Amino acid sequence: MGVARLEPSNGSTVRGVISFTQRGDRVWISATFTELFPGSHSLYIHVVGNCSSANAASAGPVWNVEGAASGGKRTGDLPEIYAGTEGYAQLQITTPDLSVGTGAPNDVIGHSVVIYARLERDPSAEFGVRNDRLACGVIERSLGLDLKKLL
């Protein structure tokens, strides 16, 4: 199991927890986010497992496994999420495109997850420049961490 605890960036108050659980040849992804602006938001897995910069630029670009076809869906593309007027959003999906703790090129451990203020098709960020990255968290190996304790 891999878990990322997303902390605010760019002065936002957005927080979240996302877990990745390997079940056979599929990965179950479960996430909860709070304090979002109402509306649709992009959610991506980024190359670098680093959220230390104030604007989350340290997470690098959206992750794509080396050798993957260009122009299509990237490895780090996750479904859009929608927050209602209360600022709360959830995600629960399964995918055969990722793995957890396998050491394979599509292993999520060590990457970061970033949630955006709006839908961003091709996000990029510069250090020190305010951007739409609301929260960032590094995906770390977990042996069954209680997600409720992280919120």
ABEGO torsion letter per residue (X at the ends): XBBBBBBBBGGBABBBBBBBBBBEABBBBBBBBBGBBBEBBBBBBBABBBAABAAGAAAEBBBBBBGBBBGBBBAABBBBBBBBAAGBBBBBBBBAABBBGAGBAABABGBBBBBBABBBABBBBBBGBBBABABBBBBBBBAGBBAAAAX
